[in-house]
Amino acid sequence: MSSLFLSAGALFAAWIVHLAIWRWRLPKAQLKALLVIFAVVWALAALSVPTGFVGFGSFAASWLVGFLYFCLIYWSAAFCYVITYSAMEGDSPTLSLARHLHRRGEAGVSHEEVEEFFRQRPFVGARVKALVTDNIFLEESGGYRLASGKYLFFRLILGYRRVVFGPIKSGG
């Protein structure tokens, strides 16, 4: 049970740090800043584990299992938060359209109006700009290219999508 409490406390602490930093000054590379915040809070929480949070006792197998539970819970929730944050960071096409339809009320909108709605909004452009800011895409004359790196985070997400949805078609 202490693994759950330690994970929840560490996640709450990371969220508070995230809010404080974002209120003070919005980082240029928000995705990297979030990952650094979660890594630092995890490291601090992991250092507290030997002091008894996860059944340290005589360094029995239960300590190691408790620590692994803590890591699994913490990083699962941290990655979910980072993924959700990156999705909400920009303007969501679905939420924007729902808000637009709500404003129109019972009258609704035609198919042509929906197409025009999406043409007027820079959903993709805003996402590309965020990827350039986070140094994931590099802007070059005539287009973009992927910055060098292993991108373990993206590989994990794509691997998960393959497991859940099977072969990936367009969009990843």
N, C-alpha and C positions, 0 to 999 in steps of 0.2 A: 504493500500500500504506500510505503514511503517513496517508492519510485514514481508513483502517480502524483503525489503531492509535490515532490521535487520538480518533476517535469512541468506541472501546472504553474508552480511558483516561478520557475525559470522562464517559461513562456510569457507569463504576465510581466515579469521584469523586462524582458526583451521588448514587449509591446510598449511599455511605459518609456523605455529608452528611445524606441522608434518615434513615438509621439513627441517626446521632448525635442529630439533632434530636428524633426520635420517642422515643428513650430518655431524653433530657433532659426534654422536656415535649411532650406530644401537642398539636399545634396544633388550634385550634377548627375552622378551615376547612382541612381536610386536602388537599382537591383543589387549592385555590389555593396552598397552601404547597408542594405537590409541583411545580406548574407554575412557581412562582417559583424553586425550587431548580434545576430543569432549565434555566430561562432564564438564571439567573446563571452556572451552570457552563458553559453554551453560550457566553455572552458572554466569559467568561474564556478558554475554549479558543479562541474565534474571535480573541481578541486575540493569542494565541500563534501564530496562523497566519503572520503576516508575518515571524516570526523564523525561519521555515524548515521548519516541520512539513509543509507541503503543497507543497513545491517553489517557494518564493517567487522565487528567482533574479532575473530581470529583469522581474518582473510579466508573465510570458507568459500565454498562454491556458491553459497547463497549470495555472498557479496557480489561476485562476478555476474551472476544472473540478474540481480537487482540493478547493477550498473548497466547491463545490456538492455534491460527493460527501460530504464531511464533514457538511454540513448535512442532507442527505437521510438518511444513515445515522443520525445522532444523533437527529433529530426523529422519525424513524419508530420507532426503538426507545424513545425517551422517551414518545411517545404510547401505544405498546403497553403500556409499564409502567404509565402512569397509568390507562389503561382497565382493565388487569388488577387494579391496586390497588383501584380503586373497586369492582370486582366482588367482590374478596375482603375488602374493608373490613367488610362486614356478614356475616351468617350466610348461607351459600349453601344454598338449598333442596335442590339436588341432593346436595351433600356431606352435609348433615344427614340426608337420607333414606338415603343409602348407609351412613352410620355407624349409623343406627338399624337398618337391615336386617342389617348385620354383627353387631350385638349380639344380634339375635334368632336368628341362626344358621340352621340348616336348617329350623326351624319356619316362618320367614318371617312375613308379616303379611297380613291380609285387606285387601280394598279399603276397607272401612269404617275400619280402623285407619289406613290411609294418609291418608284424608280427615281423620280426627281429628288425626293427626300435624300436618297442615298448618294446621288450625284453631287448634291450640294455640301455634303459633309465629308471632312477629311479623315475618316476613320483609319484607313490604311496609311495615309501620309503621317498621321500623328504617331502611329505605332512604329513606322520606319524611323521617324525622328528620334523616338525614345531609344531604339536599338543603336542608332548612331551615337547618341549621347552616352549610352552605356558601353561604348566601344566594342559592340558585338558586330556591327556592320561598319565597314569603312567606306566613306564616300570618296569616289574617284571620278575623274572626268568621264562622263558618259554613263555612270551608274554606281553600283554598290558591289562590294564583295565581303565575304565573311572574314573577320579578323582571325589571325592564327590563334590556335588554342585547342584544347581537348574538348571543351564544352560538355563535361561530365553531367552537369545539371540537365541540359537539353537531351542528352543521350538517355538519361534515366526516364525522363518524361516520355520520349518517343518509344522506349522499350516498354514502358507501362501501357502506352496506347496500343502497341502491337499485341500485348497479352490480352488486354480487355476487348479491343475492337477487331482484332485479326489484322490481316494485311492492310496497310495504310495506303489510302489513295491520295488525292491532292490535299494540301494543307498540312503535311507532316506524315 
